[in-house]
Amino acid sequence: MSGHGTPIPMTSRPCGPLTGDAHVPGDKSISHRSLILGAMAVGETRITGLLEGEDVLDTAKAMRAFGATVTDHGEGKWSVQGVGVGGFAEPDNVIDCGNSGTGVRLIMGAMATSPITVTFTGDASLNGRPMGRVTDPLALFGTQAVGRDGGRLPMTLVGAADPVPVTYTVPVPSAQVKSAVLLAGLNAPGQTVVIEKEATRDHTERMLQGFGATLTVEDTDDGRVITLTGQPELQPQDIIVPRDPSSAAFPVCAAIITPGSDVLVPNIGLNPTRAGLFTTLQDMGADLTFENMREEGGEPVADLRARYSPDLKGIAVPPARAASMIDEYPVLSVVASFATGVTDMQGVKELRVKESDRIDAMAKGLRAAGVQVDEGPDWWKVTGLGAGNVPGGATVDSVLDHRIAMAFMVMGMATQKPMSVNDGSPIATSFPIFEPLMERLGAQIVRSES
């Protein structure tokens, strides 16, 4: 479910130690990009370990609508028979991206320089999110966009028939915006240049190079300069998707705050542009170790072991780290509630325009659970109560946001009283096996009648 159907209230009860192996799903960011670049290559791309959450499945449907042959072979194995750069067909129907901001923005970029017209929509959450941050730079290529007030979905894009290459400086750190511009640049002649003042997750750059695109990355005084040569013939790839560090965050953080816990999370992608949470947890004093460090498919990978950490300390999280852990701040704020002292999170205004206003949603839920939270436009501070001292006992509005719902389910495992959310259905968009995985570790999560 992704906000389309009946709400699923959930309650997480205080539990005993969490123990065992947590095999989390494949990385969502890499799964989206594997399908899109596979569809833009010539020949068959084979993907192992694809995340089969609703967000990624909606991207698979979209690639089929553009003319690619996308086949599910079972057990996370998929293949994509691509149509080549510039080969997208005009879809017969509206493209529904469900809850996925990543999916819709990347797909917009991929089709923006083809002479086709596409209408995009999503669920209630996605249709409330701003698209101007992507459609504005795409307009530089010659793409036209018409949407609802405030640049919101449903929205129709008319791809550029004669695209021109662009040079674009990303105004705020956003891997989605950077990736949309790079994907659009694939079908533009000449060189498209993206400049980002703060480095964001670089899966798109790594994968473009893997598919055979000519792409260079240079660190300069002006920032990170990415130069892509347009109109390549992308070569199909065999891709092994590492497991998602954003999904790993939930069993890892649950183990750190739940007494007696010892959890191993195998095969986690540790791309340095994604691993900020784990560094932050270690800075707070968490017992977190990396085992069996290796590289798979151009991405660093390791097994993560997380143990109960009763002596966590609040810290000031460096603002420069925000881009590498932007999706993990909700669950980090839960961990901060069980630390002593203040955890200060600055430079995080991006959280206000995610699937929800995540600062507002987490602040309200944490306060209801007995935790002090102070907030501003681009910052928030959580004053921790120490291990075992968080009251809990609240029912929280998940605001159709999977990460809000999962964060409070994690919190309920270590609070004095259970924590509930009014709707856990959005969890299926990114982590469809969250409940059974956590229950196998020892969590007590129950669904209740709405």
C-alpha positions in Angstrom: 0.0 0.0 0.0 1.2 3.5 -0.6 -1.6 5.7 0.5 -4.0 4.4 -2.1 -6.0 2.1 0.0 -7.2 1.3 3.5 -4.9 2.5 6.4 -3.1 -0.1 8.4 -2.7 1.0 12.0 0.4 -0.6 13.6 1.7 -0.9 17.2 5.2 -1.7 18.3 5.6 -3.1 21.9 8.7 -3.1 24.1 10.5 -6.3 23.5 13.4 -8.4 24.5 16.8 -8.5 22.8 16.9 -8.4 19.0 19.2 -11.1 17.7 20.0 -12.8 14.4 20.7 -11.8 10.8 18.7 -9.1 9.1 18.6 -9.6 5.3 17.2 -6.2 4.2 16.0 -5.6 0.6 18.1 -4.4 -2.3 19.1 -0.7 -2.5 16.2 1.4 -3.7 18.3 4.1 -5.4 20.4 1.5 -7.4 17.2 -0.5 -8.2 15.5 2.5 -9.8 18.6 3.4 -11.8 19.2 -0.2 -13.0 15.7 -0.3 -14.5 16.0 3.1 -16.1 19.5 2.8 -17.6 18.7 -0.8 -18.6 15.7 0.6 -20.6 18.1 3.2 -22.2 20.7 0.6 -23.2 20.8 -1.5 -26.4 20.4 -5.2 -25.5 19.5 -7.1 -22.3 20.5 -5.9 -18.8 20.2 -8.5 -16.1 19.6 -7.5 -12.5 20.0 -9.6 -9.4 18.7 -8.5 -6.0 16.3 -5.8 -7.2 14.2 -4.2 -4.5 10.6 -5.4 -5.1 8.9 -2.6 -3.2 6.1 -0.6 -4.7 8.3 2.4 -5.6 10.6 0.3 -7.8 7.8 -1.8 -9.3 6.1 1.5 -10.4 9.4 2.4 -12.2 9.4 -1.1 -13.9 5.8 -0.4 -15.1 6.9 3.0 -16.4 9.8 1.5 -18.4 7.4 -1.0 -20.0 5.1 1.9 -20.9 8.1 3.5 -22.7 8.6 0.4 -24.8 11.3 -1.6 -22.9 10.7 -5.3 -22.1 11.0 -5.7 -18.4 10.7 -9.3 -17.1 10.5 -10.6 -13.5 12.2 -14.0 -13.3 11.5 -14.5 -9.6 13.7 -14.3 -6.5 14.8 -10.8 -7.2 16.1 -11.6 -10.7 14.9 -9.3 -13.5 15.9 -8.5 -17.1 15.4 -5.4 -19.1 15.5 -5.4 -22.9 16.4 -1.8 -23.7 15.3 0.5 -26.5 18.4 2.7 -26.6 19.1 6.3 -25.8 16.4 8.4 -27.4 14.3 5.3 -28.1 11.5 5.8 -25.7 8.0 5.4 -27.1 5.1 7.7 -26.0 3.1 5.9 -23.3 -0.6 5.1 -24.0 -1.6 6.1 -20.5 -0.7 8.3 -17.5 2.5 7.2 -15.7 1.6 6.6 -12.0 4.7 6.7 -9.8 2.8 5.9 -6.6 4.8 7.3 -3.6 8.2 7.6 -5.3 9.8 11.0 -5.6 13.0 9.4 -6.8 11.1 7.4 -9.5 9.1 10.3 -10.9 12.0 12.7 -11.0 14.5 10.3 -12.6 11.9 9.2 -15.2 11.1 12.8 -16.0 14.8 13.3 -16.7 15.1 10.2 -18.8 12.2 11.2 -21.1 12.8 15.0 -21.1 15.0 15.0 -24.3 12.8 12.6 -26.4 10.0 14.1 -28.5 7.2 12.5 -26.6 4.5 13.8 -24.3 4.0 12.1 -20.9 1.6 12.8 -18.0 2.7 11.8 -14.5 0.7 11.3 -11.3 1.1 9.7 -8.0 -0.5 9.1 -4.6 -1.7 11.8 -2.3 1.8 12.3 -0.8 3.6 12.5 -4.1 1.1 14.8 -5.7 1.8 17.3 -2.9 5.5 17.4 -3.5 7.3 20.1 -5.5 8.5 19.2 -9.0 9.8 22.6 -10.0 13.3 21.7 -8.7 13.5 19.2 -11.6 11.3 20.7 -14.3 13.2 24.1 -14.1 16.5 22.6 -15.1 14.8 20.3 -17.7 13.4 23.4 -19.3 16.9 24.5 -20.2 17.1 21.5 -22.5 13.8 22.6 -24.2 11.4 20.5 -22.2 8.0 22.0 -21.4 6.0 21.2 -18.2 2.4 22.0 -17.2 1.2 21.0 -13.8 -0.9 22.0 -10.9 -0.3 25.2 -8.8 3.1 25.1 -7.1 4.5 22.8 -9.7 2.7 19.7 -8.4 1.5 16.5 -10.0 -0.4 15.6 -12.0 1.9 17.1 -14.5 2.5 16.8 -18.3 5.9 17.0 -19.8 6.6 17.6 -23.5 10.0 16.3 -24.3 12.4 18.5 -26.3 12.4 17.6 -30.0 15.8 19.4 -30.5 17.5 19.3 -27.1 20.5 21.4 -26.3 23.2 20.5 -23.8 23.2 22.5 -20.6 25.5 23.6 -17.7 23.6 23.5 -14.4 24.6 24.3 -10.9 22.3 22.4 -8.5 21.0 25.0 -6.0 20.5 22.7 -3.1 22.1 19.2 -2.5 19.8 16.8 -4.3 20.8 13.5 -6.0 17.4 13.4 -7.6 17.9 16.8 -9.4 21.5 16.0 -10.4 20.4 12.6 -11.8 17.5 14.0 -13.7 19.7 16.5 -15.5 22.3 13.8 -16.3 19.7 11.4 -17.6 18.3 14.2 -19.8 21.8 14.9 -21.0 22.1 11.4 -22.4 20.0 12.4 -25.4 21.4 15.9 -25.9 24.3 16.5 -28.2 27.6 17.7 -26.8 28.4 17.9 -23.2 26.0 18.4 -20.3 27.7 19.7 -17.1 26.3 19.5 -13.6 28.0 21.3 -10.7 27.1 20.5 -7.2 28.5 22.5 -4.3 28.0 19.6 -1.9 28.5 16.0 -3.0 25.4 13.8 -3.0 24.9 10.1 -3.6 26.8 9.2 -6.8 25.0 6.0 -7.9 24.0 7.7 -11.2 27.6 8.6 -12.1 28.9 5.2 -11.2 26.2 3.4 -13.1 26.5 5.7 -16.2 30.2 4.9 -16.4 29.4 1.2 -16.0 26.9 1.3 -18.9 29.7 2.8 -21.1 28.8 6.5 -21.0 31.7 9.0 -21.2 31.5 10.8 -17.9 34.1 12.6 -15.8 34.0 13.9 -12.2 36.3 16.7 -11.0 36.5 18.3 -7.6 37.1 22.1 -8.1 37.0 25.3 -6.0 33.4 25.7 -7.4 32.3 22.2 -6.3 32.0 18.8 -7.9 31.9 19.1 -11.7 30.3 16.2 -13.6 30.6 16.3 -17.4 28.6 13.9 -19.5 29.0 13.4 -23.3 25.6 13.0 -24.8 24.1 10.5 -27.3 26.2 7.4 -26.4 25.1 3.9 -27.1 24.8 2.4 -23.6 25.9 -1.2 -23.2 23.7 -3.6 -21.3 25.1 -4.8 -17.9 24.8 -7.5 -15.3 24.0 -5.7 -12.1 24.1 -7.1 -8.5 22.2 -4.7 -6.3 23.7 -4.3 -2.9 21.4 -4.2 0.1 19.9 -0.8 1.0 21.7 1.2 3.7 18.6 3.2 4.2 16.6 0.1 5.0 19.5 -1.3 7.1 19.2 1.8 9.2 16.0 0.4 10.9 17.3 -2.9 12.3 20.6 -1.3 13.1 19.1 1.5 15.1 16.6 -0.9 16.7 19.5 -3.1 17.9 21.4 -0.1 19.3 18.5 1.1 21.5 17.0 -2.3 22.6 18.7 -3.9 25.6 20.8 -7.1 24.9 20.6 -6.9 21.1 23.1 -8.2 18.7 22.1 -8.0 15.0 24.1 -8.7 11.8 23.0 -7.0 8.6 24.9 -8.6 5.7 25.9 -7.2 2.3 25.1 -3.5 2.9 26.2 -1.0 0.4 28.6 1.5 2.0 28.9 4.0 -0.8 30.5 7.0 1.0 27.8 9.3 -0.3 25.2 7.1 1.6 26.9 6.0 4.8 26.6 9.1 6.9 24.2 7.6 9.4 26.7 4.8 10.4 29.5 7.3 11.0 27.1 9.5 13.1 26.0 6.5 15.2 29.7 5.6 15.9 30.3 9.3 16.8 27.4 8.9 19.4 29.1 5.9 20.9 27.2 3.1 19.2 28.6 -0.4 19.1 28.7 -0.7 15.3 31.3 -2.6 13.4 32.0 -3.4 9.7 32.9 -6.9 8.8 34.1 -8.5 5.6 34.7 -5.3 3.7 34.7 -5.8 -0.1 33.6 -4.3 -3.4 30.7 -5.5 -5.6 29.7 -4.0 -8.9 31.8 -0.9 -8.3 30.1 -0.2 -4.9 31.8 -0.8 -1.5 30.0 -3.5 0.6 30.3 -4.9 4.1 28.4 -6.8 6.8 27.3 -4.5 9.6 27.1 -5.7 13.2 25.0 -3.6 15.7 24.9 -4.2 19.4 22.9 -2.6 22.2 24.6 0.7 23.2 23.3 2.0 26.6 25.8 4.9 26.8 24.9 7.0 23.7 25.8 10.7 23.7 24.1 13.5 21.9 26.3 15.2 19.3 26.2 18.0 16.7 25.8 16.2 13.4 28.1 18.0 10.8 25.8 19.8 8.3 28.2 18.7 5.5 27.1 15.1 6.3 23.4 15.8 5.7 23.4 14.8 2.0 24.9 11.4 2.8 22.1 10.5 5.3 19.1 12.7 4.5 16.7 9.8 4.6 18.0 8.5 7.9 17.4 11.6 10.1 13.9 10.3 11.2 15.3 7.1 12.7 18.4 8.9 13.9 16.1 11.2 15.9 14.7 8.1 17.6 18.2 7.0 18.6 18.9 10.5 19.8 15.9 10.2 22.2 17.7 7.3 24.0 21.0 9.2 24.2 22.0 11.7 27.0 22.4 15.3 25.9 21.3 17.1 22.8 21.6 15.8 19.2 21.8 18.9 17.0 20.9 18.4 13.3 21.6 21.4 11.1 21.3 22.1 7.3 18.5 19.7 6.8 15.8 21.8 5.1 15.5 19.1 2.5 13.6 17.1 5.1 10.8 19.6 4.9 10.0 18.6 1.3 10.4 14.8 1.4 7.4 12.4 1.3 6.2 14.6 4.1 7.6 17.4 6.2 9.7 15.0 8.1 11.0 17.4 10.7 7.4 18.4 11.6 6.1 14.8 11.6 9.0 13.4 13.8 8.9 16.4 16.2 5.2 15.9 16.8 5.6 12.2 17.3 8.6 12.5 19.6 6.9 15.1 21.7 3.9 12.9 22.1 6.3 10.2 23.3 7.7 12.5 26.0 10.8 13.7 24.2 11.8 17.4 24.0 12.3 18.6 20.4 13.3 22.1 19.2 13.1 23.0 15.5 13.6 25.7 12.9 13.4 26.0 9.1 16.5 23.9 8.4 17.4 22.4 11.8 16.1 20.5 14.8 17.4 19.4 18.2 16.4 16.3 20.2 17.1 16.3 23.9 17.7 12.7 24.8 16.4 11.0 28.0 18.9 8.2 28.2 18.6 4.5 27.8 15.3 3.1 29.2 13.9 6.5 30.1 11.7 7.3 27.0 8.0 7.1 28.1 6.4 6.3 24.7 2.7 5.4 24.8 1.6 7.6 21.8 -0.2 7.1 18.6 1.6 9.1 15.8 0.3 10.3 12.4 2.6 8.7 9.8 1.5 11.3 7.2 1.7 8.7 4.4 5.5 8.5 4.9 7.2 5.1 5.1 10.2 6.3 7.0 8.1 8.1 9.6 6.1 4.9 10.2 9.2 2.6 10.5 11.0 5.1 12.7 8.2 5.0 15.3 7.9 1.2 15.1 11.6 1.1 16.0 11.1 3.5 18.8 8.3 1.3 20.3 10.8 -1.6 20.8 12.6 0.3 23.5 10.1 2.8 25.0 8.4 2.2 28.4 5.0 1.9 26.7 4.1 0.8 23.1 4.2 3.2 20.2 1.6 3.2 17.5 1.1 4.8 14.0 -2.2 5.5 12.4 -1.1 4.0 9.1 1.8 1.7 8.4 0.7 0.9 4.8 3.3 3.2 3.1 6.1 0.9 4.5 5.4 -1.4 1.5 6.8 1.3 -0.9 10.4 0.7 0.2 10.6 -2.1 2.7 7.9 -4.7 2.0 9.4 -7.3 4.4 9.9 -4.9 7.3 7.4 -6.5 9.7 8.4 -10.2 9.3 12.1 -9.3 9.2 11.9 -7.4 12.5 9.6 -10.0 14.1 12.2 -12.7 13.3 14.8 -10.7 15.2 12.4 -10.5 18.2 10.3 -7.4 17.7 6.6 -7.3 18.6 4.8 -5.4 15.8 1.0 -5.9 15.5 -1.6 -4.6 13.1 -4.9 -3.4 14.5 -8.3 -2.6 13.0 -8.7 0.9 11.8 
